[in-house]
């Protein structure tokens, strides 16, 4: 039985590593294996030790080879500190991306101002915000933010890019009938144009389902377990398919950019997924170059990485980290990108 479990675990892990190459619209089952890769890797480690203790070296080779094949995936969520030397005096910019969850719709403006103070402390040059809300009481966030970020480009609904460098042009990437969207801005950094993408891709739909179920229960209607599972599965797979098409759209614009690019945002998807691989393309995941330790950007119970900063191959990420601010269900991501 343990040999069967070992073989099946290795098989599912290897399929999961290639799950990101499969379009979720046509290969949902294989694409979803990406989401349980951390658990599969943990099980492989347990089985590796089990066979080692039993001194069954030939069976131990199965999880050992599987883990070796997973090294590149592991590097997208964990980086040892001794590979990175921190920020230098090289010229470059500090970039941050943050899903602020509309500042919790707080009217006093405390949260938005404290976030601005943190951006100043981190010496951020370009800030990409998702789920942004400009109005706070009788004032505008953009008015106070412009004291530090004199340049601003707005996208559809809740998207904004703040910059300490001039923004020469910008445009919206419209995803159609959805609350999510993306945008780009050409920013003149000391006479060098960099195209910055700010993306907020389709959500998982979990919160929407929970809200609807709460309303149903409040009305005294019972919810069957199998109906709950079907609803969650349907929303998740639908969200995967929608995000895939959005990623395809943005990836084409990234490839067609006449300037080197930096891609920021809340992708609502995990490393090695179809969305991650499509958005990454020929770019560099800044965490691989400048990150340390385990990287997660969602502050809920699921410690997952769904917010990213990618950059052109001609740039280099000297640092990549989060700050565990409590103003949103996401953490802001920071990266010093050297030119």
C-alpha positions as CSV (number, residue, x, y, z in Angstrom):
1,X,0.0,0.0,0.0
2,X,2.8,2.5,0.8
3,X,4.5,1.6,-2.4
4,X,1.3,2.4,-4.3
5,X,0.9,5.7,-2.4
6,X,4.6,6.6,-3.1
7,X,4.1,5.9,-6.9
8,X,0.8,7.8,-7.1
9,X,2.2,10.8,-5.1
10,X,5.2,11.0,-7.5
11,X,2.9,10.7,-10.5
12,X,0.5,13.4,-9.3
13,X,3.5,15.7,-8.4
14,X,5.0,15.3,-11.9
15,X,1.7,16.0,-13.6
16,X,1.3,19.0,-11.3
17,X,4.6,20.4,-12.4
18,X,3.4,20.4,-15.9
19,X,-0.1,21.6,-15.0
20,X,0.8,25.2,-15.8
21,X,1.3,24.3,-19.5
22,X,-2.3,23.1,-19.8
23,X,-5.1,25.6,-20.5
24,X,-7.6,25.3,-17.6
25,X,-10.5,25.6,-20.1
26,X,-9.5,22.3,-21.7
27,X,-7.5,20.4,-19.0
28,X,-9.1,21.5,-15.7
29,X,-8.1,18.4,-13.7
30,X,-4.4,18.6,-14.6
31,X,-4.4,22.4,-14.2
32,X,-5.8,22.1,-10.7
33,X,-3.0,19.8,-9.6
34,X,-0.8,22.9,-9.4
35,X,-2.8,24.1,-6.4
36,X,-2.0,21.1,-4.3
37,X,1.7,20.9,-5.2
38,X,2.9,22.1,-1.7
39,X,0.9,19.2,-0.1
40,X,2.3,16.7,-2.7
41,X,5.8,17.8,-2.0
42,X,5.3,17.5,1.7
43,X,4.0,14.0,1.2
44,X,7.1,13.2,-1.0
45,X,9.4,14.3,1.8
46,X,7.6,12.2,4.4
47,X,7.8,9.1,2.1
48,X,11.5,9.9,1.4
49,X,12.3,9.6,5.1
50,X,10.1,6.6,5.5
51,X,11.9,4.6,2.9
52,X,15.2,5.8,4.1
53,X,14.4,4.6,7.7
54,X,13.3,1.3,6.2
55,X,16.6,1.3,4.1
56,X,14.6,0.5,1.0
57,X,17.0,2.6,-1.2
58,X,15.4,1.6,-4.5
59,X,11.9,2.8,-3.3
60,X,13.5,5.9,-1.7
61,X,14.6,6.9,-5.2
62,X,11.0,7.5,-6.3
63,X,10.4,10.5,-4.0
64,X,14.0,11.6,-4.3
65,X,13.9,12.0,-8.1
66,X,10.4,13.6,-7.8
67,X,11.8,16.2,-5.4
68,X,14.8,16.9,-7.6
69,X,12.4,17.5,-10.5
70,X,10.6,20.0,-8.3
71,X,13.5,22.3,-7.5
72,X,12.5,24.9,-10.0
73,X,9.0,25.0,-8.6
74,X,10.3,25.3,-5.0
75,X,12.4,28.3,-6.1
76,X,9.2,30.2,-7.0
77,X,8.1,30.0,-3.3
78,X,11.3,29.7,-1.4
79,X,14.8,31.2,-1.8
80,X,17.7,30.6,0.5
81,X,19.2,33.8,1.9
82,X,22.9,33.0,1.0
83,X,22.2,33.4,-2.7
84,X,21.3,37.1,-2.3
85,X,23.4,40.1,-1.4
86,X,20.8,42.8,-1.0
87,X,20.5,46.2,-2.6
88,X,23.5,48.0,-4.0
89,X,24.3,51.5,-5.2
90,X,23.4,50.6,-8.8
91,X,20.9,52.9,-10.5
92,X,17.4,51.6,-10.6
93,X,13.9,52.0,-9.1
94,X,12.0,50.7,-6.2
95,X,8.7,49.2,-7.3
96,X,5.7,48.1,-5.2
97,X,2.4,46.4,-5.9
98,X,-0.5,46.3,-3.4
99,X,-4.1,45.2,-3.5
100,X,-5.4,47.6,-0.8
101,X,-9.0,46.2,-0.7
102,X,-10.4,49.7,-1.1
103,X,-8.8,50.7,2.2
104,X,-11.6,48.7,3.9
105,X,-13.9,51.6,2.7
106,X,-12.6,53.6,5.6
107,X,-13.8,57.2,5.5
108,X,-11.2,58.7,7.9
109,X,-8.3,58.1,5.5
110,X,-6.0,56.7,8.2
111,X,-5.3,53.5,6.3
112,X,-4.5,55.2,3.0
113,X,-2.2,57.7,4.7
114,X,-0.4,55.1,6.7
115,X,0.2,53.1,3.5
116,X,1.6,56.2,1.9
117,X,3.9,56.7,4.9
118,X,5.1,53.1,4.4
119,X,5.8,53.7,0.7
120,X,7.9,56.8,1.7
121,X,9.8,54.7,4.3
122,X,10.6,52.1,1.6
123,X,11.6,54.8,-0.9
124,X,9.2,53.5,-3.5
125,X,9.4,55.1,-6.9
126,X,6.5,53.4,-8.7
127,X,3.4,52.1,-6.9
128,X,0.8,49.9,-8.6
129,X,-2.4,49.6,-6.6
130,X,-5.4,47.3,-7.2
131,X,-8.8,47.7,-5.6
132,X,-8.0,51.4,-5.2
133,X,-10.6,53.9,-4.0
134,X,-9.9,57.6,-4.3
135,X,-12.6,59.2,-2.2
136,X,-12.1,59.3,1.6
137,X,-14.7,61.4,3.3
138,X,-14.7,64.8,1.7
139,X,-11.1,64.4,0.4
140,X,-9.3,62.5,-2.3
141,X,-6.4,60.1,-1.7
142,X,-4.8,61.2,-5.0
143,X,-4.4,64.7,-3.6
144,X,-2.3,63.6,-0.6
145,X,-0.4,60.9,-2.6
146,X,0.7,63.5,-5.2
147,X,2.8,65.2,-2.5
148,X,5.2,62.2,-2.8
149,X,4.1,60.7,-6.2
150,X,3.7,63.8,-8.4
151,X,2.6,61.6,-11.4
152,X,-0.5,59.4,-11.6
153,X,-2.2,57.3,-14.2
154,X,-5.7,55.8,-13.6
155,X,-7.1,52.7,-15.2
156,X,-10.6,51.2,-15.3
157,X,-12.6,51.2,-12.0
158,X,-10.0,50.6,-9.2
159,X,-6.6,50.6,-10.9
160,X,-3.9,53.3,-10.5
161,X,-0.2,53.7,-11.0
162,X,1.6,56.3,-8.9
163,X,5.1,57.4,-10.0
164,X,7.9,59.8,-8.9
165,X,8.9,59.8,-12.6
166,X,7.0,61.4,-15.4
167,X,4.3,59.3,-17.1
168,X,4.4,59.9,-20.8
169,X,1.3,57.8,-21.8
170,X,-0.9,55.1,-20.5
171,X,-3.8,52.9,-21.5
172,X,-6.4,50.6,-20.1
173,X,-6.6,46.9,-20.8
174,X,-10.3,46.1,-20.7
175,X,-11.3,42.5,-19.8
176,X,-15.0,43.1,-20.7
177,X,-17.9,42.4,-18.3
178,X,-15.9,41.9,-15.1
179,X,-14.8,44.0,-12.2
180,X,-11.2,43.1,-13.0
181,X,-8.9,44.9,-15.5
182,X,-5.3,45.9,-16.2
183,X,-3.4,48.9,-17.5
184,X,0.0,50.0,-18.6
185,X,2.0,53.2,-18.3
186,X,5.1,54.4,-20.1
187,X,7.3,56.0,-17.4
188,X,10.3,58.1,-18.2
189,X,13.0,57.0,-15.7
190,X,16.0,59.4,-16.2
191,X,15.4,59.5,-20.0
192,X,14.8,55.7,-20.2
193,X,11.2,54.6,-21.0
194,X,9.9,51.6,-19.0
195,X,6.5,50.2,-19.6
196,X,4.8,49.2,-16.3
197,X,1.8,46.9,-16.3
198,X,-0.6,46.9,-13.4
199,X,-2.9,43.8,-13.4
200,X,-5.8,42.6,-11.4
201,X,-7.0,39.3,-12.8
202,X,-10.2,37.4,-12.1
203,X,-10.8,36.4,-8.5
204,X,-11.5,32.8,-7.3
205,X,-15.1,33.6,-6.4
206,X,-14.9,32.0,-3.0
207,X,-15.9,35.2,-1.1
208,X,-18.9,35.7,-3.5
209,X,-20.1,32.1,-2.9
210,X,-19.7,32.4,0.9
211,X,-21.7,35.7,0.8
212,X,-24.5,34.1,-1.2
213,X,-24.6,31.0,1.0
214,X,-24.8,33.3,4.0
215,X,-27.8,35.1,2.6
216,X,-29.5,31.7,1.8
217,X,-28.9,30.5,5.4
218,X,-30.2,33.8,6.8
219,X,-33.4,33.1,4.9
220,X,-33.7,29.7,6.6
221,X,-32.8,27.7,3.5
222,X,-30.7,24.6,3.9
223,X,-27.6,24.0,1.9
224,X,-26.7,20.5,0.9
225,X,-23.0,19.5,1.1
226,X,-22.9,18.2,-2.4
227,X,-24.5,21.4,-3.7
228,X,-21.9,23.4,-1.8
229,X,-19.0,21.4,-3.3
230,X,-20.5,21.8,-6.8
231,X,-20.9,25.6,-6.3
232,X,-17.3,26.0,-5.1
233,X,-15.9,23.8,-7.9
234,X,-17.9,25.6,-10.6
235,X,-16.9,29.0,-9.4
236,X,-13.2,28.0,-9.1
237,X,-13.0,26.4,-12.5
238,X,-14.8,29.2,-14.1
239,X,-12.5,31.7,-12.5
240,X,-9.5,29.7,-13.7
241,X,-10.7,29.8,-17.3
242,X,-11.5,33.5,-17.2
243,X,-8.0,34.3,-15.7
244,X,-6.4,32.3,-18.4
245,X,-8.0,34.4,-21.1
246,X,-7.1,37.6,-19.3
247,X,-3.5,36.4,-18.9
248,X,-3.3,35.6,-22.7
249,X,-4.5,39.1,-23.5
250,X,-1.9,40.8,-21.2
251,X,0.9,38.5,-22.3
252,X,0.3,39.5,-26.0
253,X,0.7,43.1,-25.0
254,X,3.8,42.4,-23.0
255,X,5.4,40.7,-26.0
256,X,4.4,43.5,-28.3
257,X,5.9,46.3,-26.1
258,X,8.4,48.5,-27.7
259,X,10.0,49.2,-24.3
260,X,11.4,47.0,-21.6
261,X,8.6,46.0,-19.2
262,X,7.9,45.6,-15.5
263,X,4.7,43.6,-14.7
264,X,3.0,44.0,-11.3
265,X,-0.2,43.0,-9.8
266,X,-2.6,40.6,-8.1
267,X,-2.9,37.6,-10.4
268,X,-5.1,35.7,-8.1
269,X,-3.2,32.6,-9.0
270,X,-0.3,30.6,-7.6
271,X,3.3,30.0,-9.0
272,X,3.5,27.4,-11.8
273,X,-0.1,27.9,-12.8
274,X,-1.1,28.6,-16.4
275,X,-1.6,32.2,-15.5
276,X,1.8,32.5,-13.8
277,X,3.6,30.9,-16.7
278,X,1.7,32.8,-19.3
279,X,2.3,36.2,-17.6
280,X,5.9,35.4,-17.0
281,X,6.8,34.4,-20.5
282,X,10.4,35.5,-21.2
283,X,10.4,37.8,-18.1
284,X,12.1,37.2,-14.8
285,X,10.3,36.5,-11.6
286,X,11.9,39.1,-9.3
287,X,11.6,36.8,-6.3
288,X,14.0,34.3,-7.8
289,X,16.7,37.0,-8.1
290,X,16.2,39.1,-5.0
291,X,13.9,37.2,-2.6
292,X,14.7,35.3,0.6
293,X,12.8,32.7,2.6
294,X,9.2,31.7,2.0
295,X,7.2,34.1,-0.1
296,X,3.5,34.6,0.5
297,X,1.4,37.6,-0.3
298,X,-2.1,36.7,0.9
299,X,-2.8,37.5,4.6
300,X,-5.6,35.1,5.1
301,X,-5.4,31.5,6.4
302,X,-4.1,30.4,3.1
303,X,-0.5,31.6,3.0
304,X,-0.1,31.7,-0.7
305,X,1.7,33.8,-3.2
306,X,-0.7,35.5,-5.7
307,X,0.8,39.0,-6.0
308,X,3.9,39.4,-8.2
309,X,6.6,41.7,-9.7
310,X,8.2,40.5,-13.0
311,X,10.7,42.4,-15.0
312,X,12.6,42.4,-18.3
313,X,15.6,40.2,-18.6
314,X,17.9,43.2,-19.0
315,X,17.0,44.4,-15.5
316,X,18.0,42.7,-12.2
317,X,16.0,42.4,-8.9
318,X,18.3,43.3,-6.0
319,X,15.7,42.9,-3.4
320,X,12.2,41.4,-3.2
321,X,10.1,41.3,0.0
322,X,6.8,41.9,1.6
323,X,5.7,44.0,4.6
324,X,3.0,42.4,6.8
325,X,0.7,45.5,6.9
326,X,-2.8,44.8,8.3
327,X,-4.8,47.1,6.1
328,X,-5.9,44.6,3.5
329,X,-6.2,40.8,2.9
330,X,-3.0,41.2,0.8
331,X,0.5,42.2,1.7
332,X,2.4,44.8,-0.4
333,X,5.3,43.5,-2.4
334,X,8.5,45.5,-2.9
335,X,11.4,45.1,-5.3
336,X,14.5,47.1,-6.0
337,X,15.1,46.7,-9.8
338,X,18.5,47.7,-11.0
339,X,19.1,48.9,-14.6
